[in-house]
């Protein structure tokens, strides 16, 4: 049997997808151990999947770190083998079967699949993977002492219970690399790589352990790498040369971050890829590779060498542009008259909202304020939020003093809003942009008054499927191009997944409405009317929080 260990904290949506990837495994002799390291409760996420596989929840309100969570799970694992899965990654359906087959040969004690590195949330291999990086390196014990070439979420190993091998709870970064080195050097495990991609390693540009680590100088990776280099001596002179290369790499990267410059995308993976190629052919490390990845041009900016000692510095935030920044004005003009907005979504959603006179409404993803202006005219007390600074500007220009508008990312907590402070929360064509919809909905439920409603509109699952192709049951990011050279990415998923996420957030569905085009569309957009009168494009939900529903907010320390 395989014990699958999943640490989790404050990511109920990704956890839901990780568990779904386990439910799809062709190999069935496994148990799942979810170790909650503080943060939001996950009982309802777990309950959704307990009918399909055995899951043990190790609950904990106090966050002690991912290493502590994994060690708790290792202590109760019943399987002769253990698999590691982070809550924001996924196994492909054949992962556990391929690992079990390899371990049964007796030629390896730890096996790992090849991992696709994805900058967007996906649950299966996309049709084209050529441009995406991956961790697919053949095992080299000496190079493992230079850099970690193995994705944690691809590892299945013999249970190390008989050896003093655990995750180092003093490490906040690179603890998985240290664990792999301990398996090899302390437990004597023989490693082998599987022949196919068996997992997806998500490096989505959102706040998280990896992206947050690249906002301080020196980075936690620099400090952790220094610790591991001292803990595990290099094997041979060539390995030490490569370690020196990485020390210079860290110094240059730390220098950039200290100046407020972002870390280049996938810079570490590009470094490992280039060094692995020269190391395995017994050549010295390539200095030109370092210059290409991190050009030695910071001296002209600072008057000092980029490889000088960089003092510890506070966070250097690198906010990414919001999805609509840059073409908000174009979108506002289009949305005011377009068939899908003016004659399709707004009429349907406004009818679902009903009488709003005297009600306090939060419009999440308010855009240029088209809904807000209509709701304010109907007597509602309105508050709007949007991630885009350009959209916030347009909404303020449109509404003036009729509404309060804030810039806010839906993936972040509504810290400025009190509990039970809104009668209605509106999410019109916006929730499909959120990376963790369960977490966002849980936070929205917090600010909802007893008896309040949540109104959501989104693209219809069948419309996405017919437009994008593939399997209807796939859940992945898709890209669309609109008029005016506007391109956006959003999350497409089947209807069942929407309901699963609502349930995981402690919400119940009152109504489901499949949009019908307004008659006014026949005059202005007859072609679109004919299509949408027979084939749904959008769908809307009305939700509420049932009385007595558990509080799914993070526990307070």
JOKA-V26414 format. One record per helix or strand of 3 or more residues. SS is the DSSP state (H for helix, E for strand). FROM is the first residue (numbers start at 1). LEN is the number of residues. If there is no record, write none. Layout:
SS | FROM | LEN
SS | FROM | LEN
//
This chain:
E | 2 | 7
H | 12 | 12
E | 30 | 7
H | 43 | 7
E | 55 | 4
H | 66 | 11
E | 81 | 4
H | 95 | 10
E | 110 | 9
H | 141 | 4
H | 152 | 3
E | 155 | 4
H | 160 | 3
H | 175 | 11
E | 191 | 12
H | 209 | 5
H | 220 | 12
H | 237 | 22
H | 267 | 13
H | 287 | 7
H | 299 | 4
H | 328 | 10
H | 339 | 15
E | 360 | 5
H | 370 | 8
E | 381 | 6
H | 389 | 14
E | 403 | 5
E | 422 | 7
H | 431 | 3
H | 437 | 10
E | 448 | 12
H | 461 | 8
E | 476 | 7
H | 483 | 3
E | 486 | 7
H | 495 | 10
E | 508 | 7
H | 521 | 4
H | 526 | 7
E | 538 | 7
//
